């Protein structure tokens, strides 16, 4: 594994790592260039265990032995770019306090049929724009046995650095893909035998306990965007509308918190 000292943030070999704090730019660049970023030893290790292939690693002298052990464990021979904080921080736009950052090859997307093939409980994310929320939903999905996650076309990228970090790498273990159309994808789920339930605060929504009492053998839970929640057109196409009863005048939970409650309540 070649160790390459870096002294210039403008070094063209470091192009993968530039402007990491510019969400709008990176959200376009990373899919187009077939890469994503994995931060911290634990997250990178989970990516490697999932079969993802690294392009290079950026780190500092302090963390070099850790990086070498990690790459040796997975028999991976890639460039290690070694720099000081004075070089790395202007390059990436933030302090690399987790010690190491890997540029990873983005795996080819799964088809919806592949994701649903052995699934009986899936989460559907409608237009979530906050990468932190997307990562948190994946972490809850992994912890509470959700089989797969489907994303509407405009949902935030689960492989964006912040999503990956918040998920603690669980975006690599829960199968996911994007639906080709929305809310047209609802009929695709229904044709595959799923009962589709939209989490919404509408007046005709039934308490979550009623859904769990029905125990549908195949269930898809739709979670709506931050703020507005599930779109009314989406809810109208679902098989039923479901709400988490609130107390003390609170109208709703954050979407990440709501997902954890719904995933826990609907466990088989």
DRENVEX-942734 format. One record per residue: residue in three letters; x, y, z of N, C-alpha, C in turn; residue number from 0. Coordinates in steps of 0.001 Angstrom, whole numbers, padded with zeros to 6 digits, always signed. Layout:
# residues N
PT rest     nc1     nc2     nc3    cac1    cac2    cac3     cc1     cc2     cc3  nr
PT  ALA       X       Y       Z       X       Y       Z       X       Y       Z NUM
...
***
This chain:
# residues 268
PT rest     nc1     nc2     nc3    cac1    cac2    cac3     cc1     cc2     cc3  nr
PT  UNK +000847 -001182 +000000 +000000 +000000 +000000 +000892 +001245 +000000   0
PT  UNK +000928 +001981 -001104 +001800 +003147 -001189 +001371 +004259 -000230   1
PT  UNK +002328 +004824 +000493 +002083 +005946 +001389 +002614 +007199 +000702   2
PT  UNK +001726 +008156 +000448 +002067 +009329 -000361 +001931 +010581 +000504   3
PT  UNK +003028 +011182 +000927 +002944 +012439 +001681 +002355 +013544 +000800   4
PT  UNK +001482 +014340 +001388 +000891 +015456 +000645 +001217 +016758 +001367   5
PT  UNK +001537 +017767 +000592 +001883 +019071 +001158 +001058 +020199 +000561   6
PT  UNK +000328 +019893 -000489 -000421 +020925 -001211 -001883 +020527 -001334   7
PT  UNK -002815 +021285 -000711 -004237 +020952 -000832 -004751 +020953 -002275   8
PT  UNK -004014 +021610 -003163 -004438 +021672 -004572 -003882 +020525 -005399   9
PT  UNK -003230 +019569 -004762 -002688 +018408 -005474 -003823 +017706 -006230  10
PT  UNK -003723 +017571 -007551 -004837 +016979 -008332 -005157 +015548 -007951  11
PT  UNK -004200 +014833 -007330 -004475 +013461 -006904 -005500 +013412 -005776  12
PT  UNK -005776 +014549 -005155 -006693 +014621 -004021 -008075 +015136 -004422  13
PT  UNK -008375 +015107 -005696 -009627 +015687 -006190 -010861 +015088 -005526  14
PT  UNK -010811 +013795 -005170 -011970 +013159 -004538 -012352 +013841 -003229  15
PT  UNK -011391 +014478 -002564 -011590 +014977 -001203 -011899 +016463 -001126  16
PT  UNK -011993 +017151 -002242 -012186 +018595 -002207 -013643 +018975 -001970  17
PT  UNK -013822 +020099 -001256 -015147 +020714 -001063 -016155 +019773 -000414  18
PT  UNK -015732 +019005 +000582 -016635 +018015 +001170 -017790 +018640 +001949  19
PT  UNK -017665 +019887 +002354 -018748 +020531 +003099 -019772 +021201 +002188  20
PT  UNK -019533 +021203 +000893 -020481 +021787 -000058 -021483 +020706 -000466  21
PT  UNK -022612 +020654 +000247 -023583 +019574 +000052 -024141 +019579 -001364  22
PT  UNK -024504 +020752 -001851 -025113 +020820 -003185 -024146 +020304 -004250  23
PT  UNK -022885 +020718 -004158 -021894 +020286 -005140 -021622 +018797 -005024  24
PT  UNK -021385 +018312 -003801 -021032 +016904 -003624 -022190 +015982 -003985  25
PT  UNK -023414 +016419 -003753 -024576 +015579 -004083 -024692 +015341 -005577  26
PT  UNK -024149 +016253 -006362 -024123 +016074 -007821 -022866 +015317 -008234  27
PT  UNK -021726 +015736 -007684 -020433 +015182 -008095 -020290 +013699 -007781  28
PT  UNK -020617 +013328 -006554 -020279 +011972 -006114 -020981 +010893 -006937  29
PT  UNK -022300 +010977 -007139 -022918 +009946 -008001 -022384 +009987 -009429  30
PT  UNK -022166 +011210 -009944 -021684 +011327 -011328 -020293 +010728 -011486  31
PT  UNK -019468 +010852 -010456 -018098 +010347 -010518 -017964 +008944 -009937  32
PT  UNK -019088 +008371 -009525 -019077 +006990 -009052 -018346 +006789 -007752  33
PT  UNK -018456 +007741 -006831 -017780 +007591 -005546 -018660 +008052 -004409  34
PT  UNK -018252 +007699 -003202 -018813 +008274 -001983 -017701 +008290 -000947  35
PT  UNK -017933 +008980 +000169 -016916 +009121 +001195 -017330 +008366 +002457  36
PT  UNK -016382 +007641 +003030 -016612 +006924 +004290 -015632 +007457 +005321  37
PT  UNK -016160 +007819 +006497 -015365 +008483 +007523 -015330 +007631 +008791  38
PT  UNK -014143 +007416 +009330 -013844 +006695 +010568 -013537 +005226 +010278  39
PT  UNK -012739 +004641 +011148 -012329 +003247 +010969 -013527 +002303 +010967  40
PT  UNK -014461 +002513 +011896 -015605 +001607 +012004 -016455 +001625 +010738  41
PT  UNK -016720 +002810 +010230 -017556 +002930 +009034 -016843 +002349 +007818  42
PT  UNK -015565 +002649 +007667 -014808 +002114 +006530 -014754 +000592 +006601  43
PT  UNK -014550 +000045 +007795 -014516 -001411 +007953 -015850 -002032 +007548  44
PT  UNK -016965 -001392 +007912 -018275 -001930 +007534 -018467 -001872 +006020  45
PT  UNK -017961 -000830 +005395 -018050 -000749 +003937 -017248 -001869 +003288  46
PT  UNK -016064 -002128 +003803 -015225 -003185 +003245 -015853 -004559 +003468  47
PT  UNK -016437 -004759 +004634 -017108 -006051 +004899 -018282 -006265 +003964  48
PT  UNK -018917 -005178 +003557 -020055 -005274 +002630 -019595 -005481 +001185  49
PT  UNK -018279 -005524 +000975 -017756 -005763 -000364 -017499 -004513 -001180  50
PT  UNK -017625 -003336 -000562 -017366 -002105 -001283 -015862 -001921 -001464  51
PT  UNK -015485 -001309 -002571 -014078 -001177 -002918 -013592 +000262 -002707  52
PT  UNK -012478 +000427 -001977 -011949 +001771 -001752 -011098 +002250 -002922  53
PT  UNK -010995 +003568 -003078 -010130 +004185 -004086 -008829 +004676 -003449  54
PT  UNK -008952 +005288 -002272 -007791 +005797 -001547 -008232 +006173 -000142  55
PT  UNK -007258 +006460 +000722 -007542 +006919 +002079 -006715 +008161 +002362  56
PT  UNK -007341 +009110 +003042 -006684 +010338 +003483 -006585 +010305 +005001  57
PT  UNK -005380 +010519 +005530 -005191 +010449 +006978 -003966 +011264 +007376  58
PT  UNK -003642 +011237 +008679 -002473 +011932 +009203 -001536 +010918 +009848  59
PT  UNK -000363 +011363 +010219 +000662 +010481 +010785 +000151 +009724 +012002  60
PT  UNK -000619 +010392 +012839 -001108 +009773 +014070 -001919 +008513 +013801  61
PT  UNK -002683 +008527 +012714 -003614 +007435 +012445 -003064 +006410 +011448  62
PT  UNK -001842 +006616 +010965 -001301 +005744 +009936 -001256 +004269 +010347  63
PT  UNK -000778 +003917 +011553 -000772 +002491 +011922 -002163 +001862 +011894  64
PT  UNK -003171 +002612 +012304 -004551 +002123 +012292 -005012 +001860 +010853  65
PT  UNK -004685 +002779 +009959 -005061 +002613 +008558 -004367 +001394 +007961  66
PT  UNK -003099 +001224 +008255 -002348 +000084 +007713 -002919 -001241 +008207  67
PT  UNK -003287 -001313 +009480 -003896 -002545 +010008 -005224 -002833 +009321  68
PT  UNK -006022 -001777 +009128 -007333 -001941 +008502 -007191 -002471 +007071  69
PT  UNK -006298 -001876 +006299 -006135 -002298 +004907 -005509 -003688 +004819  70
PT  UNK -004613 -003988 +005754 -004012 -005327 +005758 -005053 -006391 +006080  71
PT  UNK -005982 -006069 +006987 -007035 -007025 +007363 -007873 -007407 +006151  72
PT  UNK -008125 -006435 +005280 -008977 -006688 +004126 -008156 -006889 +002850  73
PT  UNK -006852 -007024 +003016 -005956 -007307 +001883 -006184 -006307 +000752  74
PT  UNK -006196 -005039 +001127 -006492 -003968 +000181 -005253 -003107 -000018  75
PT  UNK -004837 -002944 -001251 -003639 -002182 -001577 -004035 -000944 -002371  76
PT  UNK -004223 +000164 -001656 -004640 +001418 -002289 -003737 +002539 -001788  77
PT  UNK -003715 +003687 -002460 -002903 +004802 -001985 -003389 +005335 -000635  78
PT  UNK -002438 +005627 +000244 -002721 +006306 +001506 -002102 +007695 +001404  79
PT  UNK -002946 +008715 +001385 -002453 +010083 +001336 -002265 +010582 +002763  80
PT  UNK -001048 +011013 +003066 -000660 +011360 +004433 -000371 +012853 +004504  81
PT  UNK -001136 +013559 +005339 -000939 +015000 +005443 -001117 +015504 +006850  82
PT  UNK -000758 +016744 +007068 -000963 +017383 +008362 -002340 +018035 +008389  83
PT  UNK -002775 +018420 +009585 -004054 +019111 +009712 -004065 +020395 +008890  84
PT  UNK -002906 +021053 +008802 -002812 +022308 +008052 -003053 +022102 +006553  85
PT  UNK -002809 +020891 +006078 -003079 +020573 +004671 -004478 +019992 +004505  86
PT  UNK -004864 +019076 +005395 -006121 +018352 +005240 -007335 +019254 +005428  87
PT  UNK -007324 +020126 +006445 -008499 +020952 +006741 -008857 +021895 +005588  88
PT  UNK -007895 +022635 +004991 -008268 +023455 +003820 -008750 +022623 +002639  89
PT  UNK -008256 +021398 +002519 -008645 +020520 +001409 -010091 +020081 +001534  90
PT  UNK -010452 +019544 +002712 -011776 +018958 +002896 -012813 +019965 +003368  91
PT  UNK -012360 +021015 +004054 -013277 +022003 +004601 -013663 +021760 +006040  92
PT  UNK -013122 +020716 +006662 -013430 +020451 +008071 -012271 +019699 +008717  93
PT  UNK -012234 +019741 +010045 -011201 +019029 +010790 -011510 +017536 +010779  94
PT  UNK -010547 +016744 +010394 -010734 +015289 +010280 -010566 +014656 +011659  95
PT  UNK -011552 +014895 +012538 -011384 +014464 +013928 -011598 +012971 +014117  96
PT  UNK -012114 +012270 +013106 -012215 +010814 +013213 -011004 +010103 +012619  97
PT  UNK -010037 +010889 +012179 -008737 +010331 +011853 -008507 +009879 +010433  98
PT  UNK -009529 +009341 +009779 -009314 +008833 +008431 -010577 +008962 +007593  99
PT  UNK -010348 +009166 +006317 -011432 +009367 +005370 -011094 +008575 +004120 100
PT  UNK -012046 +007792 +003650 -011807 +006961 +002462 -012707 +007395 +001325 101
PT  UNK -012119 +007507 +000151 -012899 +007659 -001080 -013223 +006249 -001567 102
PT  UNK -014515 +005941 -001712 -014975 +004603 -002037 -015654 +004586 -003403 103
PT  UNK -015492 +003478 -004116 -016260 +003274 -005345 -017727 +003048 -004985 104
PT  UNK -018602 +003767 -005625 -020044 +003624 -005387 -020519 +002335 -006060 105
PT  UNK -021171 +001421 -005314 -021616 +000169 -005937 -022766 +000408 -006910 106
PT  UNK -022944 -000470 -007883 -024064 -000302 -008817 -025391 -000404 -008073 107
PT  UNK -026385 +000394 -008457 -027666 +000359 -007751 -028402 -000954 -007953 108
PT  UNK -029102 -001388 -006914 -029966 -002556 -007042 -031254 -002162 -007748 109
PT  UNK -031939 -003145 -008309 -033278 -002910 -008847 -034286 -003030 -007706 110
PT  UNK -035463 -002473 -007920 -036524 -002603 -006911 -036855 -004074 -006685 111
PT  UNK -036901 -004847 -007751 -037219 -006275 -007626 -036175 -006991 -006767 112
PT  UNK -034921 -006656 -006935 -033867 -007273 -006124 -034034 -006933 -004650 113
PT  UNK -034338 -005682 -004372 -034477 -005240 -002985 -035685 -005888 -002317 114
PT  UNK -036759 -006067 -003075 -037995 -006603 -002493 -038048 -008132 -002493 115
PT  UNK -037119 -008780 -003157 -037210 -010224 -003392 -037444 -011022 -002123 116
PT  UNK -036721 -010724 -001062 -036868 -011496 +000175 -037336 -010625 +001332 117
PT  UNK -037903 -009471 +001021 -038314 -008528 +002070 -039768 -008738 +002466 118
PT  UNK -040041 -008560 +003744 -041424 -008579 +004215 -041793 -007284 +004942 119
PT  UNK -040795 -006489 +005283 -041067 -005197 +005928 -040061 -004177 +005393 120
PT  UNK -040591 -003139 +004740 -039717 -002150 +004129 -040131 -000749 +004570 121
PT  UNK -039164 +000153 +004539 -039425 +001572 +004783 -039318 +002301 +003453 122
PT  UNK -040201 +003259 +003243 -040187 +004077 +002040 -040005 +005532 +002474 123
PT  UNK -038946 +006176 +002007 -038644 +007554 +002396 -039062 +008495 +001277 124
PT  UNK -040010 +009353 +001586 -040535 +010289 +000587 -039895 +011662 +000759 125
PT  UNK -038975 +011987 -000151 -038434 +013344 -000273 -037734 +013864 +000981 126
PT  UNK -037154 +012992 +001783 -036350 +013470 +002906 -035144 +014211 +002344 127
PT  UNK -034884 +015410 +002847 -033793 +016229 +002320 -032628 +016351 +003294 128
PT  UNK -032837 +015990 +004529 -031791 +016106 +005545 -031004 +014798 +005599 129
PT  UNK -029719 +014865 +005273 -028898 +013655 +005259 -028778 +013021 +006646 130
PT  UNK -028839 +013843 +007684 -028788 +013309 +009047 -029999 +012422 +009311 131
PT  UNK -031170 +012880 +008900 -032376 +012076 +009090 -032322 +010777 +008295 132
PT  UNK -031819 +010852 +007067 -031714 +009633 +006259 -030808 +008620 +006955 133
PT  UNK -029659 +009074 +007440 -028751 +008172 +008142 -029367 +007589 +009397 134
PT  UNK -030104 +008425 +010148 -030735 +007952 +011377 -031815 +006916 +011088 135
PT  UNK -032571 +007106 +010013 -033596 +006123 +009641 -032939 +004788 +009289 136
PT  UNK -031840 +004822 +008558 -031146 +003580 +008219 -030641 +002876 +009477 137
PT  UNK -030135 +003641 +010420 -029633 +003017 +011652 -030759 +002323 +012410 138
PT  UNK -031919 +002985 +012489 -033076 +002359 +013137 -033566 +001152 +012349 139
PT  UNK -033559 +001257 +011031 -033996 +000129 +010194 -033116 -001091 +010443 140
PT  UNK -031806 -000883 +010502 -030891 -001997 +010747 -031092 -002575 +012143 141
PT  UNK -031245 -001706 +013122 -031359 -002159 +014511 -032664 -002893 +014775 142
PT  UNK -033721 -002539 +014043 -035052 -003056 +014348 -035580 -003986 +013253 143
PT  UNK -034682 -004504 +012442 -035029 -005607 +011549 -035829 -005259 +010325 144
PT  UNK -035774 -004007 +009860 -036423 -003671 +008596 -035598 -004273 +007463 145
PT  UNK -036251 -004901 +006517 -035544 -005671 +005491 -034938 -004821 +004382 146
PT  UNK -035539 -003669 +004100 -035065 -002861 +002980 -035602 -001449 +003109 147
PT  UNK -034953 -000534 +002395 -035388 +000861 +002344 -035503 +001269 +000882 148
PT  UNK -036621 +001890 +000538 -036829 +002440 -000794 -036886 +003962 -000695 149
PT  UNK -036342 +004646 -001682 -036284 +006100 -001673 -037074 +006664 -002849 150
PT  UNK -037792 +007754 -002591 -038407 +008459 -003715 -037293 +009100 -004542 151
PT  UNK -037568 +009453 -005796 -036501 +009950 -006673 -035737 +011153 -006133 152
PT  UNK -036388 +012032 -005366 -035712 +013240 -004895 -035245 +013148 -003446 153
PT  UNK -035263 +011964 -002880 -034798 +011785 -001503 -033273 +011970 -001445 154
PT  UNK -032783 +012450 -000307 -031344 +012659 -000124 -030573 +011344 -000245 155
PT  UNK -029302 +011458 -000570 -028436 +010317 -000863 -027984 +009609 +000418 156
PT  UNK -028324 +008328 +000586 -027849 +007591 +001763 -026327 +007450 +001820 157
PT  UNK -025646 +007586 +000675 -024197 +007446 +000650 -023477 +008791 +000742 158
PT  UNK -024211 +009867 +000997 -023534 +011121 +001303 -022834 +010968 +002655 159
PT  UNK -021680 +011626 +002811 -020817 +011406 +003980 -021570 +011517 +005303 160
PT  UNK -022422 +012523 +005445 -023134 +012712 +006715 -024128 +011581 +006958 161
PT  UNK -024813 +011139 +005919 -025742 +010013 +006074 -025006 +008756 +006511 162
PT  UNK -023891 +008484 +005847 -023102 +007295 +006179 -022636 +007359 +007629 163
PT  UNK -022128 +008546 +008031 -021606 +008689 +009389 -022696 +008506 +010436 164
PT  UNK -023843 +009179 +010249 -024933 +009081 +011228 -025475 +007657 +011295 165
PT  UNK -025499 +006973 +010174 -026005 +005594 +010150 -025031 +004611 +010783 166
PT  UNK -023803 +005070 +011073 -022731 +004200 +011566 -022441 +003059 +010587 167
PT  UNK -022595 +003362 +009299 -022293 +002375 +008264 -023397 +001382 +007988 168
PT  UNK -024560 +001540 +008637 -025643 +000583 +008382 -026262 +000762 +007003 169
PT  UNK -025944 +001879 +006312 -026412 +002019 +004929 -025784 +000951 +004039 170
PT  UNK -024719 +000300 +004518 -024087 -000762 +003738 -024738 -002117 +003974 171
PT  UNK -025492 -002264 +005050 -026047 -003578 +005359 -027539 -003703 +005080 172
PT  UNK -028267 -002593 +005038 -029694 -002642 +004716 -029854 -002431 +003211 173
PT  UNK -030397 -003384 +002486 -030584 -003197 +001041 -031473 -001985 +000753 174
PT  UNK -031092 -001203 -000253 -031896 -000029 -000607 -031738 +000289 -002086 175
PT  UNK -032700 +001038 -002578 -032606 +001566 -003937 -033628 +002681 -004085 176
PT  UNK -033559 +003358 -005228 -034538 +004408 -005534 -035659 +003859 -006407 177
PT  UNK -036850 +004330 -006132 -037982 +004018 -006991 -037895 +004872 -008246 178
PT  UNK -038334 +004326 -009360 -038251 +005051 -010615 -039226 +006205 -010713 179
PT  UNK -040373 +006077 -010068 -041362 +007158 -010084 -042051 +007204 -008726 180
PT  UNK -042597 +008364 -008419 -043289 +008535 -007141 -044398 +009561 -007310 181
PT  UNK -045598 +009252 -006812 -045966 +008086 -006000 -046335 +006839 -006786 182
PT  UNK -045941 +006795 -008052 -046239 +005611 -008859 -045667 +004335 -008282 183
PT  UNK -044591 +004445 -007524 -043984 +003265 -006930 -044867 +002550 -005925 184
PT  UNK -045898 +003237 -005435 -046810 +002603 -004475 -047502 +001400 -005114 185
PT  UNK -047945 +001551 -006341 -048628 +000432 -007007 -047668 -000737 -007208 186
PT  UNK -046394 -000447 -007403 -045397 -001501 -007543 -045291 -002315 -006257 187
PT  UNK -045352 -001625 -005135 -045330 -002308 -003840 -046601 -003125 -003638 188
PT  UNK -047722 -002557 -003990 -048994 -003266 -003816 -049054 -004503 -004702 189
PT  UNK -048550 -004394 -005903 -048525 -005554 -006800 -047600 -006644 -006280 190
PT  UNK -046598 -006238 -005493 -045688 -007217 -004899 -046244 -007805 -003608 191
PT  UNK -047483 -007445 -003254 -048142 -008034 -002098 -047987 -007275 -000803 192
PT  UNK -047486 -006049 -000868 -047290 -005267 +000349 -048533 -004462 +000703 193
PT  UNK -048854 -004449 +001999 -049790 -003461 +002523 -049009 -002181 +002724 194
PT  UNK -049464 -001103 +002109 -048730 +000168 +002147 -049410 +001099 +003149 195
PT  UNK -048660 +001487 +004180 -049193 +002351 +005234 -048404 +003650 +005256 196
PT  UNK -049112 +004778 +005174 -048480 +006089 +005213 -048595 +006672 +006609 197
PT  UNK -047470 +007064 +007199 -047507 +007724 +008504 -047868 +009190 +008295 198
PT  UNK -049031 +009583 +008810 -049554 +010924 +008567 -050402 +011373 +009746 199
PT  UNK -050568 +012681 +009861 -051384 +013236 +010942 -052810 +013533 +010488 200
PT  UNK -053205 +013060 +009328 -054544 +013371 +008819 -055622 +012831 +009755 201
PT  UNK -056787 +013447 +009707 -057870 +013110 +010632 -058346 +011668 +010495 202
PT  UNK -058215 +011110 +009299 -058703 +009741 +009092 -057617 +008686 +009300 203
PT  UNK -056478 +009083 +009854 -055416 +008118 +010150 -055769 +007309 +011393 204
PT  UNK -055451 +006026 +011367 -055729 +005158 +012518 -054477 +005073 +013391 205
PT  UNK -054641 +004813 +014673 -053469 +004677 +015539 -052572 +003527 +015089 206
PT  UNK -051299 +003676 +015321 -050325 +002665 +014922 -050685 +001295 +015487 207
PT  UNK -051285 +001265 +016672 -051649 -000006 +017303 -052628 -000802 +016442 208
PT  UNK -053494 -000111 +015694 -054439 -000826 +014830 -053712 -001542 +013698 209
PT  UNK -052679 -000902 +013171 -051884 -001545 +012126 -051160 -002762 +012684 210
PT  UNK -050565 -002631 +013841 -049828 -003763 +014416 -050773 -004913 +014759 211
PT  UNK -052012 -004597 +015122 -052986 -005653 +015429 -053341 -006444 +014164 212
PT  UNK -053334 -005765 +013011 -053628 -006464 +011750 -052485 -007385 +011335 213
PT  UNK -051255 -006998 +011701 -050054 -007789 +011397 -050021 -008250 +009945 214
PT  UNK -050033 -007318 +008982 -049962 -007746 +007574 -048661 -008499 +007308 215
PT  UNK -048706 -009559 +006533 -047492 -010363 +006309 -046396 -009610 +005569 216
PT  UNK -046792 -008644 +004727 -045809 -007814 +004023 -046235 -006360 +004181 217
PT  UNK -045340 -005558 +004735 -045709 -004195 +005106 -044681 -003201 +004582 218
PT  UNK -045169 -002108 +003986 -044326 -000986 +003567 -044795 +000258 +004315 219
PT  UNK -043883 +000891 +005044 -044194 +002084 +005823 -043624 +003309 +005118 220
PT  UNK -044497 +004264 +004772 -044044 +005482 +004106 -043811 +006565 +005150 221
PT  UNK -042615 +007154 +005113 -042255 +008261 +005994 -042041 +009500 +005139 222
PT  UNK -042740 +010581 +005496 -042723 +011771 +004655 -041623 +012750 +004974 223
PT  UNK -041517 +013742 +004123 -040466 +014739 +004231 -040556 +015537 +005528 224
PT  UNK -039408 +016100 +005926 -039361 +016936 +007115 -040300 +018131 +006941 225
PT  UNK -041065 +018407 +007964 -041962 +019562 +007919 -043352 +019199 +007445 226
PT  UNK -043515 +018937 +006154 -044851 +018695 +005597 -045337 +017270 +005782 227
PT  UNK -044436 +016325 +005995 -044840 +014934 +006133 -045216 +014316 +004801 228
PT  UNK -045934 +013206 +004842 -046348 +012512 +003619 -047294 +013397 +002807 229
PT  UNK -047037 +013473 +001508 -047880 +014297 +000638 -049290 +013716 +000583 230
PT  UNK -050329 +014569 +000567 -051710 +014062 +000517 -051974 +013111 -000647 231
PT  UNK -051368 +013357 -001818 -051568 +012449 -002952 -050975 +011074 -002670 232
PT  UNK -049860 +011074 -001954 -049238 +009806 -001573 -050128 +009055 -000601 233
PT  UNK -050583 +009768 +000437 -051438 +009136 +001443 -052711 +008577 +000828 234
PT  UNK -053237 +009271 -000183 -054480 +008823 -000818 -054289 +007506 -001562 235
PT  UNK -053083 +007227 -002035 -052830 +005992 -002770 -052421 +004833 -001867 236
PT  UNK -052077 +005142 -000610 -051708 +004083 +000331 -052928 +003263 +000713 237
PT  UNK -052696 +002066 +001234 -053801 +001207 +001671 -054445 +001725 +002951 238
PT  UNK -053651 +002353 +003796 -054192 +002969 +004996 -053260 +004055 +005488 239
PT  UNK -053827 +004949 +006308 -053069 +006040 +006922 -052929 +005737 +008408 240
PT  UNK -051734 +005958 +008921 -051417 +005563 +010289 -050778 +006737 +011015 241
PT  UNK -051085 +006875 +012285 -050466 +007942 +013081 -049947 +007378 +014398 242
PT  UNK -048962 +008052 +014942 -048450 +007745 +016272 -049119 +008721 +017224 243
PT  UNK -049992 +008255 +018113 -050708 +009181 +018999 -049726 +010001 +019843 244
PT  UNK -049989 +011295 +019924 -049141 +012225 +020660 -049842 +012687 +021935 245
PT  UNK -049047 +013017 +022942 -049572 +013549 +024194 -049067 +014969 +024400 246
PT  UNK -049649 +015654 +025379 -049170 +016961 +025852 -049137 +018024 +024764 247
PT  UNK -050026 +017907 +023786 -050131 +018932 +022770 -049041 +018922 +021719 248
PT  UNK -048172 +017925 +021724 -047131 +017809 +020697 -047772 +017245 +019439 249
PT  UNK -047518 +017891 +018303 -048236 +017441 +017103 -047569 +016255 +016409 250
PT  UNK -046232 +016157 +016501 -045581 +015061 +015785 -044161 +014877 +016278 251
PT  UNK -043546 +013758 +015850 -042141 +013476 +016115 -041301 +013831 +014898 252
PT  UNK -040027 +014088 +015124 -039080 +014157 +014018 -039162 +012862 +013231 253
PT  UNK -038939 +012921 +011924 -039120 +011745 +011077 -038207 +010592 +011494 254
PT  UNK -037011 +010900 +011954 -036110 +009828 +012391 -036650 +009145 +013649 255
PT  UNK -037162 +009946 +014591 -037737 +009371 +015806 -039003 +008580 +015487 256
PT  UNK -039829 +009125 +014589 -041059 +008426 +014200 -040737 +007089 +013545 257
PT  UNK -039682 +007061 +012745 -039321 +005801 +012092 -038958 +004745 +013125 258
PT  UNK -038209 +005125 +014148 -037813 +004163 +015182 -039029 +003604 +015910 259
PT  UNK -039984 +004480 +016239 -041204 +004023 +016905 -041971 +003057 +016008 260
PT  UNK -042148 +003432 +014749 -042919 +002593 +013817 -042217 +001267 +013551 261
PT  UNK -040905 +001291 +013396 -040178 +000054 +013145 -040269 -000884 +014351 262
PT  UNK -040153 -000324 +015533 -040229 -001156 +016745 -041626 -001757 +016896 263
PT  UNK -042651 -000918 +016692 -044028 -001373 +016908 -044452 -002445 +015903 264
PT  UNK -043888 -002414 +014713 -044338 -003343 +013669 -043439 -004561 +013520 265
PT  UNK -042528 -004764 +014472 -041706 -005970 +014403 -042575 -007218 +014447 266
PT  UNK -042269 -008236 +013646 -043075 -009459 +013650 -042975 -010173 +014994 267
***
